[in-house]
Amino acid sequence: MAKKTVASLQKAGKNLTKVIKMVKSEKTGAYSFREDIVTKEKVNDFFAKK
């Protein structure tokens, strides 16, 4: 699945990046992962959000 995502990002012609962030749950304390596809300019904004 990852190969298809990376290949489609390269064909889009824009500077897109797949980002994955580990987030800790307030209730259980367990970690989960948030994935998103953003432009290279917005990568730092994605990681700055809680």
mmJSON file of the N, C-alpha and C atoms, coordinates in Angstrom:
{"data_MODEL":{"atom_site":{
"group_PDB":["ATOM","ATOM","ATOM","ATOM","ATOM","ATOM","ATOM","ATOM","ATOM","ATOM","ATOM","ATOM","ATOM","ATOM","ATOM","ATOM","ATOM","ATOM","ATOM","ATOM","ATOM","ATOM","ATOM","ATOM","ATOM","ATOM","ATOM","ATOM","ATOM","ATOM","ATOM","ATOM","ATOM","ATOM","ATOM","ATOM","ATOM","ATOM","ATOM","ATOM","ATOM","ATOM","ATOM","ATOM","ATOM","ATOM","ATOM","ATOM","ATOM","ATOM","ATOM","ATOM","ATOM","ATOM","ATOM","ATOM","ATOM","ATOM","ATOM","ATOM","ATOM","ATOM","ATOM","ATOM","ATOM","ATOM","ATOM","ATOM","ATOM","ATOM","ATOM","ATOM","ATOM","ATOM","ATOM","ATOM","ATOM","ATOM","ATOM","ATOM","ATOM","ATOM","ATOM","ATOM","ATOM","ATOM","ATOM","ATOM","ATOM","ATOM","ATOM","ATOM","ATOM","ATOM","ATOM","ATOM","ATOM","ATOM","ATOM","ATOM","ATOM","ATOM","ATOM","ATOM","ATOM","ATOM","ATOM","ATOM","ATOM","ATOM","ATOM","ATOM","ATOM","ATOM","ATOM","ATOM","ATOM","ATOM","ATOM","ATOM","ATOM","ATOM","ATOM","ATOM","ATOM","ATOM","ATOM","ATOM","ATOM","ATOM","ATOM","ATOM","ATOM","ATOM","ATOM","ATOM","ATOM","ATOM","ATOM","ATOM","ATOM","ATOM","ATOM","ATOM","ATOM","ATOM","ATOM","ATOM","ATOM","ATOM"],
"id":[1,2,3,4,5,6,7,8,9,10,11,12,13,14,15,16,17,18,19,20,21,22,23,24,25,26,27,28,29,30,31,32,33,34,35,36,37,38,39,40,41,42,43,44,45,46,47,48,49,50,51,52,53,54,55,56,57,58,59,60,61,62,63,64,65,66,67,68,69,70,71,72,73,74,75,76,77,78,79,80,81,82,83,84,85,86,87,88,89,90,91,92,93,94,95,96,97,98,99,100,101,102,103,104,105,106,107,108,109,110,111,112,113,114,115,116,117,118,119,120,121,122,123,124,125,126,127,128,129,130,131,132,133,134,135,136,137,138,139,140,141,142,143,144,145,146,147,148,149,150],
"type_symbol":["N","C","C","N","C","C","N","C","C","N","C","C","N","C","C","N","C","C","N","C","C","N","C","C","N","C","C","N","C","C","N","C","C","N","C","C","N","C","C","N","C","C","N","C","C","N","C","C","N","C","C","N","C","C","N","C","C","N","C","C","N","C","C","N","C","C","N","C","C","N","C","C","N","C","C","N","C","C","N","C","C","N","C","C","N","C","C","N","C","C","N","C","C","N","C","C","N","C","C","N","C","C","N","C","C","N","C","C","N","C","C","N","C","C","N","C","C","N","C","C","N","C","C","N","C","C","N","C","C","N","C","C","N","C","C","N","C","C","N","C","C","N","C","C","N","C","C","N","C","C"],
"label_atom_id":["N","CA","C","N","CA","C","N","CA","C","N","CA","C","N","CA","C","N","CA","C","N","CA","C","N","CA","C","N","CA","C","N","CA","C","N","CA","C","N","CA","C","N","CA","C","N","CA","C","N","CA","C","N","CA","C","N","CA","C","N","CA","C","N","CA","C","N","CA","C","N","CA","C","N","CA","C","N","CA","C","N","CA","C","N","CA","C","N","CA","C","N","CA","C","N","CA","C","N","CA","C","N","CA","C","N","CA","C","N","CA","C","N","CA","C","N","CA","C","N","CA","C","N","CA","C","N","CA","C","N","CA","C","N","CA","C","N","CA","C","N","CA","C","N","CA","C","N","CA","C","N","CA","C","N","CA","C","N","CA","C","N","CA","C","N","CA","C","N","CA","C","N","CA","C"],
"label_alt_id":[null,null,null,null,null,null,null,null,null,null,null,null,null,null,null,null,null,null,null,null,null,null,null,null,null,null,null,null,null,null,null,null,null,null,null,null,null,null,null,null,null,null,null,null,null,null,null,null,null,null,null,null,null,null,null,null,null,null,null,null,null,null,null,null,null,null,null,null,null,null,null,null,null,null,null,null,null,null,null,null,null,null,null,null,null,null,null,null,null,null,null,null,null,null,null,null,null,null,null,null,null,null,null,null,null,null,null,null,null,null,null,null,null,null,null,null,null,null,null,null,null,null,null,null,null,null,null,null,null,null,null,null,null,null,null,null,null,null,null,null,null,null,null,null,null,null,null,null,null,null],
"label_comp_id":["MET","MET","MET","ALA","ALA","ALA","LYS","LYS","LYS","LYS","LYS","LYS","THR","THR","THR","VAL","VAL","VAL","ALA","ALA","ALA","SER","SER","SER","LEU","LEU","LEU","GLN","GLN","GLN","LYS","LYS","LYS","ALA","ALA","ALA","GLY","GLY","GLY","LYS","LYS","LYS","ASN","ASN","ASN","LEU","LEU","LEU","THR","THR","THR","LYS","LYS","LYS","VAL","VAL","VAL","ILE","ILE","ILE","LYS","LYS","LYS","MET","MET","MET","VAL","VAL","VAL","LYS","LYS","LYS","SER","SER","SER","GLU","GLU","GLU","LYS","LYS","LYS","THR","THR","THR","GLY","GLY","GLY","ALA","ALA","ALA","TYR","TYR","TYR","SER","SER","SER","PHE","PHE","PHE","ARG","ARG","ARG","GLU","GLU","GLU","ASP","ASP","ASP","ILE","ILE","ILE","VAL","VAL","VAL","THR","THR","THR","LYS","LYS","LYS","GLU","GLU","GLU","LYS","LYS","LYS","VAL","VAL","VAL","ASN","ASN","ASN","ASP","ASP","ASP","PHE","PHE","PHE","PHE","PHE","PHE","ALA","ALA","ALA","LYS","LYS","LYS","LYS","LYS","LYS"],
"label_asym_id":["A","A","A","A","A","A","A","A","A","A","A","A","A","A","A","A","A","A","A","A","A","A","A","A","A","A","A","A","A","A","A","A","A","A","A","A","A","A","A","A","A","A","A","A","A","A","A","A","A","A","A","A","A","A","A","A","A","A","A","A","A","A","A","A","A","A","A","A","A","A","A","A","A","A","A","A","A","A","A","A","A","A","A","A","A","A","A","A","A","A","A","A","A","A","A","A","A","A","A","A","A","A","A","A","A","A","A","A","A","A","A","A","A","A","A","A","A","A","A","A","A","A","A","A","A","A","A","A","A","A","A","A","A","A","A","A","A","A","A","A","A","A","A","A","A","A","A","A","A","A"],
"label_entity_id":["1","1","1","1","1","1","1","1","1","1","1","1","1","1","1","1","1","1","1","1","1","1","1","1","1","1","1","1","1","1","1","1","1","1","1","1","1","1","1","1","1","1","1","1","1","1","1","1","1","1","1","1","1","1","1","1","1","1","1","1","1","1","1","1","1","1","1","1","1","1","1","1","1","1","1","1","1","1","1","1","1","1","1","1","1","1","1","1","1","1","1","1","1","1","1","1","1","1","1","1","1","1","1","1","1","1","1","1","1","1","1","1","1","1","1","1","1","1","1","1","1","1","1","1","1","1","1","1","1","1","1","1","1","1","1","1","1","1","1","1","1","1","1","1","1","1","1","1","1","1"],
"label_seq_id":[1,1,1,2,2,2,3,3,3,4,4,4,5,5,5,6,6,6,7,7,7,8,8,8,9,9,9,10,10,10,11,11,11,12,12,12,13,13,13,14,14,14,15,15,15,16,16,16,17,17,17,18,18,18,19,19,19,20,20,20,21,21,21,22,22,22,23,23,23,24,24,24,25,25,25,26,26,26,27,27,27,28,28,28,29,29,29,30,30,30,31,31,31,32,32,32,33,33,33,34,34,34,35,35,35,36,36,36,37,37,37,38,38,38,39,39,39,40,40,40,41,41,41,42,42,42,43,43,43,44,44,44,45,45,45,46,46,46,47,47,47,48,48,48,49,49,49,50,50,50],
"pdbx_PDB_ins_code":[null,null,null,null,null,null,null,null,null,null,null,null,null,null,null,null,null,null,null,null,null,null,null,null,null,null,null,null,null,null,null,null,null,null,null,null,null,null,null,null,null,null,null,null,null,null,null,null,null,null,null,null,null,null,null,null,null,null,null,null,null,null,null,null,null,null,null,null,null,null,null,null,null,null,null,null,null,null,null,null,null,null,null,null,null,null,null,null,null,null,null,null,null,null,null,null,null,null,null,null,null,null,null,null,null,null,null,null,null,null,null,null,null,null,null,null,null,null,null,null,null,null,null,null,null,null,null,null,null,null,null,null,null,null,null,null,null,null,null,null,null,null,null,null,null,null,null,null,null,null],
"Cartn_x":[0.818,0.0,0.868,1.951,2.824,3.428,3.761,4.364,3.386,2.106,1.108,0.962,0.988,0.852,2.025,3.22,4.414,4.42,4.059,4.03,3.001,1.843,0.821,1.217,1.955,2.413,3.427,4.261,5.253,4.611,3.541,2.876,2.015,1.652,0.765,1.417,2.736,3.414,3.556,2.929,3.049,4.019,4.431,5.348,4.553,4.033,3.246,4.094,3.771,4.5,3.509,3.749,2.931,3.571,2.81,3.331,2.566,3.288,2.707,3.13,2.153,2.413,1.867,2.643,2.201,1.502,0.275,-0.536,-0.919,-0.762,-1.111,-2.545,-3.341,-4.732,-4.805,-5.701,-5.891,-6.521,-7.484,-8.214,-7.362,-6.846,-6.18,-4.666,-4.092,-2.639,-1.979,-2.79,-2.255,-1.902,-0.974,-0.552,-1.272,-1.59,-2.151,-1.424,-1.648,-0.945,-1.927,-1.581,-2.374,-1.572,-2.201,-1.554,-2.275,-1.504,-2.098,-1.146,-1.656,-0.849,-0.955,0.172,0.2,1.293,1.257,2.324,3.554,4.706,5.959,5.97,5.261,5.23,4.447,3.508,2.642,3.048,4.21,4.658,4.863,5.526,5.784,4.487,3.503,2.208,1.494,1.619,0.987,1.556,2.874,3.488,3.315,3.039,2.838,1.46,0.466,-0.891,-0.905,-1.808,-1.988,-3.085],
"Cartn_y":[-1.186,0.0,1.259,1.228,2.4,2.701,1.678,1.897,2.613,2.247,2.902,4.369,4.671,6.052,6.878,6.362,7.1,7.304,6.296,6.417,7.451,7.473,8.437,9.855,10.01,11.337,11.884,11.024,11.467,11.847,11.176,11.45,12.712,13.149,14.299,15.586,15.646,16.824,17.931,17.799,18.794,18.269,19.141,18.754,18.238,17.032,16.446,15.483,15.391,14.522,13.792,12.506,11.744,11.853,12.336,12.514,11.621,11.092,10.216,10.747,10.937,11.496,10.553,10.321,9.471,10.361,9.984,10.784,9.924,10.476,9.748,10.074,9.042,9.216,9.745,10.701,11.262,10.249,9.457,8.508,7.318,6.609,5.336,5.44,6.468,6.6,5.815,5.175,4.397,5.338,4.914,5.703,5.24,6.187,5.884,6.751,6.451,7.154,7.927,9.178,10.002,10.159,9.871,9.991,11.059,11.766,12.767,13.028,13.551,13.934,15.449,16.13,17.583,18.064,19.351,19.926,20.114,20.24,20.37,21.611,22.649,23.879,23.718,22.782,22.63,21.488,20.885,19.765,20.219,21.337,21.826,22.193,22.717,23.035,21.761,20.699,19.434,18.917,18.986,18.472,19.439,20.697,21.677,21.524,21.03,20.857,19.724,19.834,18.761,17.846],
"Cartn_z":[0.0,0.0,0.0,0.738,0.811,-0.555,-1.309,-2.615,-3.533,-3.473,-4.319,-3.934,-2.644,-2.193,-2.662,-2.499,-2.902,-4.404,-5.168,-6.623,-7.064,-6.434,-6.829,-6.432,-5.338,-4.945,-5.946,-6.488,-7.451,-8.78,-9.161,-10.429,-10.371,-9.177,-9.042,-9.538,-9.521,-10.019,-8.992,-7.854,-6.796,-5.749,-4.872,-3.81,-2.612,-2.726,-1.653,-0.844,0.449,1.353,2.235,2.456,3.386,4.76,5.747,7.099,8.059,9.038,10.054,11.413,12.299,13.623,14.681,15.729,16.832,17.859,18.256,19.168,20.363,21.574,22.798,23.194,23.5,23.896,25.322,25.543,26.883,27.837,27.334,28.176,28.598,27.613,27.904,27.989,27.449,27.44,26.32,25.475,24.354,23.206,22.392,21.247,19.982,19.123,17.814,16.791,15.531,14.469,13.613,13.303,12.382,11.104,9.986,8.681,7.866,7.073,6.2,5.034,3.966,2.816,2.687,2.852,2.84,1.891,1.558,0.756,1.631,1.005,1.758,2.638,2.24,3.023,4.327,4.368,5.534,6.46,6.234,7.074,8.509,8.714,10.071,10.787,10.05,10.645,11.119,10.354,10.724,12.046,12.213,13.429,14.607,14.354,15.432,16.076,15.308,15.846,16.861,17.833,18.811,18.397],
"occupancy":[1.0,1.0,1.0,1.0,1.0,1.0,1.0,1.0,1.0,1.0,1.0,1.0,1.0,1.0,1.0,1.0,1.0,1.0,1.0,1.0,1.0,1.0,1.0,1.0,1.0,1.0,1.0,1.0,1.0,1.0,1.0,1.0,1.0,1.0,1.0,1.0,1.0,1.0,1.0,1.0,1.0,1.0,1.0,1.0,1.0,1.0,1.0,1.0,1.0,1.0,1.0,1.0,1.0,1.0,1.0,1.0,1.0,1.0,1.0,1.0,1.0,1.0,1.0,1.0,1.0,1.0,1.0,1.0,1.0,1.0,1.0,1.0,1.0,1.0,1.0,1.0,1.0,1.0,1.0,1.0,1.0,1.0,1.0,1.0,1.0,1.0,1.0,1.0,1.0,1.0,1.0,1.0,1.0,1.0,1.0,1.0,1.0,1.0,1.0,1.0,1.0,1.0,1.0,1.0,1.0,1.0,1.0,1.0,1.0,1.0,1.0,1.0,1.0,1.0,1.0,1.0,1.0,1.0,1.0,1.0,1.0,1.0,1.0,1.0,1.0,1.0,1.0,1.0,1.0,1.0,1.0,1.0,1.0,1.0,1.0,1.0,1.0,1.0,1.0,1.0,1.0,1.0,1.0,1.0,1.0,1.0,1.0,1.0,1.0,1.0],
"B_iso_or_equiv":[0.0,0.0,0.0,0.0,0.0,0.0,0.0,0.0,0.0,0.0,0.0,0.0,0.0,0.0,0.0,0.0,0.0,0.0,0.0,0.0,0.0,0.0,0.0,0.0,0.0,0.0,0.0,0.0,0.0,0.0,0.0,0.0,0.0,0.0,0.0,0.0,0.0,0.0,0.0,0.0,0.0,0.0,0.0,0.0,0.0,0.0,0.0,0.0,0.0,0.0,0.0,0.0,0.0,0.0,0.0,0.0,0.0,0.0,0.0,0.0,0.0,0.0,0.0,0.0,0.0,0.0,0.0,0.0,0.0,0.0,0.0,0.0,0.0,0.0,0.0,0.0,0.0,0.0,0.0,0.0,0.0,0.0,0.0,0.0,0.0,0.0,0.0,0.0,0.0,0.0,0.0,0.0,0.0,0.0,0.0,0.0,0.0,0.0,0.0,0.0,0.0,0.0,0.0,0.0,0.0,0.0,0.0,0.0,0.0,0.0,0.0,0.0,0.0,0.0,0.0,0.0,0.0,0.0,0.0,0.0,0.0,0.0,0.0,0.0,0.0,0.0,0.0,0.0,0.0,0.0,0.0,0.0,0.0,0.0,0.0,0.0,0.0,0.0,0.0,0.0,0.0,0.0,0.0,0.0,0.0,0.0,0.0,0.0,0.0,0.0],
"pdbx_formal_charge":[null,null,null,null,null,null,null,null,null,null,null,null,null,null,null,null,null,null,null,null,null,null,null,null,null,null,null,null,null,null,null,null,null,null,null,null,null,null,null,null,null,null,null,null,null,null,null,null,null,null,null,null,null,null,null,null,null,null,null,null,null,null,null,null,null,null,null,null,null,null,null,null,null,null,null,null,null,null,null,null,null,null,null,null,null,null,null,null,null,null,null,null,null,null,null,null,null,null,null,null,null,null,null,null,null,null,null,null,null,null,null,null,null,null,null,null,null,null,null,null,null,null,null,null,null,null,null,null,null,null,null,null,null,null,null,null,null,null,null,null,null,null,null,null,null,null,null,null,null,null],
"auth_seq_id":[1,1,1,2,2,2,3,3,3,4,4,4,5,5,5,6,6,6,7,7,7,8,8,8,9,9,9,10,10,10,11,11,11,12,12,12,13,13,13,14,14,14,15,15,15,16,16,16,17,17,17,18,18,18,19,19,19,20,20,20,21,21,21,22,22,22,23,23,23,24,24,24,25,25,25,26,26,26,27,27,27,28,28,28,29,29,29,30,30,30,31,31,31,32,32,32,33,33,33,34,34,34,35,35,35,36,36,36,37,37,37,38,38,38,39,39,39,40,40,40,41,41,41,42,42,42,43,43,43,44,44,44,45,45,45,46,46,46,47,47,47,48,48,48,49,49,49,50,50,50],
"auth_comp_id":["MET","MET","MET","ALA","ALA","ALA","LYS","LYS","LYS","LYS","LYS","LYS","THR","THR","THR","VAL","VAL","VAL","ALA","ALA","ALA","SER","SER","SER","LEU","LEU","LEU","GLN","GLN","GLN","LYS","LYS","LYS","ALA","ALA","ALA","GLY","GLY","GLY","LYS","LYS","LYS","ASN","ASN","ASN","LEU","LEU","LEU","THR","THR","THR","LYS","LYS","LYS","VAL","VAL","VAL","ILE","ILE","ILE","LYS","LYS","LYS","MET","MET","MET","VAL","VAL","VAL","LYS","LYS","LYS","SER","SER","SER","GLU","GLU","GLU","LYS","LYS","LYS","THR","THR","THR","GLY","GLY","GLY","ALA","ALA","ALA","TYR","TYR","TYR","SER","SER","SER","PHE","PHE","PHE","ARG","ARG","ARG","GLU","GLU","GLU","ASP","ASP","ASP","ILE","ILE","ILE","VAL","VAL","VAL","THR","THR","THR","LYS","LYS","LYS","GLU","GLU","GLU","LYS","LYS","LYS","VAL","VAL","VAL","ASN","ASN","ASN","ASP","ASP","ASP","PHE","PHE","PHE","PHE","PHE","PHE","ALA","ALA","ALA","LYS","LYS","LYS","LYS","LYS","LYS"],
"auth_asym_id":["A","A","A","A","A","A","A","A","A","A","A","A","A","A","A","A","A","A","A","A","A","A","A","A","A","A","A","A","A","A","A","A","A","A","A","A","A","A","A","A","A","A","A","A","A","A","A","A","A","A","A","A","A","A","A","A","A","A","A","A","A","A","A","A","A","A","A","A","A","A","A","A","A","A","A","A","A","A","A","A","A","A","A","A","A","A","A","A","A","A","A","A","A","A","A","A","A","A","A","A","A","A","A","A","A","A","A","A","A","A","A","A","A","A","A","A","A","A","A","A","A","A","A","A","A","A","A","A","A","A","A","A","A","A","A","A","A","A","A","A","A","A","A","A","A","A","A","A","A","A"],
"auth_atom_id":["N","CA","C","N","CA","C","N","CA","C","N","CA","C","N","CA","C","N","CA","C","N","CA","C","N","CA","C","N","CA","C","N","CA","C","N","CA","C","N","CA","C","N","CA","C","N","CA","C","N","CA","C","N","CA","C","N","CA","C","N","CA","C","N","CA","C","N","CA","C","N","CA","C","N","CA","C","N","CA","C","N","CA","C","N","CA","C","N","CA","C","N","CA","C","N","CA","C","N","CA","C","N","CA","C","N","CA","C","N","CA","C","N","CA","C","N","CA","C","N","CA","C","N","CA","C","N","CA","C","N","CA","C","N","CA","C","N","CA","C","N","CA","C","N","CA","C","N","CA","C","N","CA","C","N","CA","C","N","CA","C","N","CA","C","N","CA","C","N","CA","C","N","CA","C"],
"pdbx_PDB_model_num":[1,1,1,1,1,1,1,1,1,1,1,1,1,1,1,1,1,1,1,1,1,1,1,1,1,1,1,1,1,1,1,1,1,1,1,1,1,1,1,1,1,1,1,1,1,1,1,1,1,1,1,1,1,1,1,1,1,1,1,1,1,1,1,1,1,1,1,1,1,1,1,1,1,1,1,1,1,1,1,1,1,1,1,1,1,1,1,1,1,1,1,1,1,1,1,1,1,1,1,1,1,1,1,1,1,1,1,1,1,1,1,1,1,1,1,1,1,1,1,1,1,1,1,1,1,1,1,1,1,1,1,1,1,1,1,1,1,1,1,1,1,1,1,1,1,1,1,1,1,1]
}}}
